[in-house]
């Protein structure tokens, strides 16, 4: 999967928020947070799920509905 890509990992820090209350813990090279109480959803307020939000340091620079894995290149500006 994409999170095993050394190139992608060197350019991105990925945080995954799982809002499924029955979500199964994930172990891998991304930051996985079980968000069954919806704190991340209320903080970032996505229009729909799944959603991709890209930051440059602390500043938001992209916010789109995440439909296909190729959209990740928009976060690293290599499209």
N, C-alpha and C positions, 0 to 999 in steps of 0.2 A: 504494500500500500504506500501511499504518498509520504506518510510520516517516516518511513524508513529511508527516504532519499537523502543522502548526505548533502547534496547540493541544496535542496529545499531547507533542510535543518540548519544549514550554515547561514541562510538568509532570513529565516523566519523563526519566531517563537510562537508556537501554536497553543492556544488555550481552547479546550473543548468543554462546553457546558452541556451536560445531559439533564434535561428536565423530566425525564421519565422516572417516576417514583420507584419503579422496579428495575432501574438501570443497573447493569452489572459493571463492577469496577473494571477499569481498563488499566493495563500496564504497558507502557511503551515510551517513546521519546517525545511525547507531547504532554502538556499539562492537562489532565483530565479532572473535571470537577463535577460531582453529582450535585445538581441544582434543583432538587425536588421541591423546594419551597419557592423557587422562582426569583431569587435575589438577582441573579445575572440578567434575567429577562427584564426585570424592572429597572435595572441599572442601565442597560444598553438599549432597551425598547426597540427590538427589531420589528419590522412590519409583518413578517411571517417567518416561519422556520422551514428549513435550515437557513441561516443567515451568515454572511461573511462581513466582518468589520475589520478593516486594516488600520493600524496605527503606525505612525512614524514617531518613535519615542512615545510621548504621551498624547500626541495630537492625532485625532481621527482624520484619515485621508481618503477612505473609501468605505461605502456602505451599500451592499447589494444583496439581493436574494441569491443564495448559493445553490446553483442548479447543476453545475458540472465541475469536475476537478480542475479543468483547464483554467478556471477563473482564479485560481490561486496565483497564477503568474501576474495578475493585476496588482497583487500586494508587493511583489518584488520588482515591478516595472520592467519585466522582460518579455512582454507579449509582442 
